[in-house]
Amino acid sequence: MTKDPYNFNFLTIDKQYDEALLKEALVDNVIKLLMEFGRGFAFVGKEYPLPIEGVTERIDLLFYNLWMHCYVVVEVKVKPFESRDIGQTATYVAIADDLIRREGDNKTIGLIICKSKNNVLAKYAVGTSKEPIGISEYELSHFLPSPKEIEQKLSEQDDINQEGQKT
């Protein structure tokens, strides 16, 4: 169901990105994201609310897979995978099963997409969950230049222009 890593090279974001910026960039490029996920994925929502007795938990990204007939809870992490990420995702999967899964739908699946992971730790963490959860890394290669890099490029261009004016 999952691939590892996911190629998010279609995104161009700041090198100092955080989780909110990454999610926003993914949603802004939802068609490319769906193609990267594979066939049958339909986007349901970002920060999808799960109201539980006065508390609202929020799924980073929620999809429905038309081929597998199930919801897919996606948690986006801008840090390396940590074992506690399994507990958060498993909770969201269980709540989604109770609140949004309908008759005829298969069990909800969880997917943690993280900057990096220790494969052995991930294997043990997934093994502790009764919920179906996958863990995949993502790759990014297109970053916006930092203000310092822009300033440096402008300074270099000024130097080139000044040299050209001297000749």
N, C-alpha and C positions, 0 to 999 in steps of 0.2 A: 504494500500500500504506500509506503514512503520510499523516497530516494534519499541518498546521503552522499554528498551534500546537495542542498538546493542552490542553484546558481541565480543569485540576485544581481548579476552584473548589469541588468537593465535599469538599475537604480543609480542615480547620481545624488549623493548626499554628503553632508559635512563630515569630515573625519572624526569629529568629536560628537557623533550622533548618540542619542539616547533612545530608549524604547519607544517613546511617543513619536519621535521623528521617523524612526524606522517603520512603525505601523502606518503612519500617515503616508510615507512614500510608497509602501506596499499597496495601500488602498488607492492612492492616486494612479497606480499602475496595475489595477486589478486584472485587466485582461491579460497582461503579460504574466502576472502571478498565477492566474488560473491555468495558463498554458504550461508554466513551470511545474505546477502540481500534477498535471496530467488530465486525462479525459474524465468528464463527468462531474467536475466540480462547479458548484454554483455558489456565489457569494451571498451570504445571508446578512452579515453585519459586522461592524467594528465596535469594540467595547460593548458587546451585546449584553444587556442587563439580565441578571438572574435574581429576581427579588425573593428573598427568603425571610419571612417574619420580621420585617422592618429593616433588614440589611440587604443591600444590593451588591452582589458579586458581579464582576464584569469579565466576560471572555474577550481576550484580545481580538481575535478574528474567528468568526463562525461561518462554516461552509456546510453545504449539503452535497453529498455525492449521489448523483442520479443513478449511477451504475450499481453502487453498493447499497443504495436506499438507506443511508444513515447520515446523521450529522457528524461533522468533524470539528472538534474544538481545537483551535490552534493558539498556543501560547508562544509569544515571541520574546526571546531573551537576548539582550545585547552583551551578555556576559557568558562565561563558560557555564556549561550545565552543572547544576548542583542537585544532589539527591532530593532536597526538599521541593524542587520543581515538580517532582512526580506527585507529591501530596496535593499541591495546588491544582494541578491539571486533573488528577483523579477526582477531586471534589467537584470541579466544574463539569466533568463528564457525567458524574452521578446526578448532579442537579439537572443538567440538560436532559438526561434520560427521563427524569421525573416530570419536568416542566414543559418540554417542547417536543419530545419524541412522540409520534402518533402511532396508532395501531397500523401495523404493516411495515413500519420502519425497523431496521435492524438496530442493534446496540450502537450507541454513540461511541466514536473513536476519538482519542486525544492525540495530539501531535505537538511536541515541544521542538521549536526551531531555535537553536542557540548558536552563539558565536563559535564555540568549540566544545568538545566533550572528551572525557576519558572513557573509552569504549568499555573497559571493564566495569567501572563505576556505573555507567549507563545500563549495562546488562544486569547487574545486581539490582539496581533501582527499579527497572522495569519488571523484574521478577518478583518484587515485593507487592506490586499493585494488582488488585483483582480487576481493574479496569484496563481495557485495551489501549495502550499508549505507545507511541513511537517517539524516538528522539533522533533528530537530524540536525546537522550543522548547515550553515548557509555561507555562501561566498559573496563578497562584495569587492569590486575593483575600481569603481568610478566614484571619486570623491571630489567635492567642490574644493577649490583652493582656499586655504585659510587667509585671513586678512594679512598676516605677515608675508605669506607667499605672494599675494597680490601686490603688496607694497614692494617686495623684492623684484618682481617682474617689471613693475612700472619704473623702478629705479634703473634696472638694466636697460630698459627701452630708452629712458632719458639719456643714459650714457651713450648708447648707440646713436641717438639723434644728435647729441652734442659732437660726437666724433665725425658724423656726416657733415655737420655744418662747418667744421674746421677745414675740411678739404675742399 
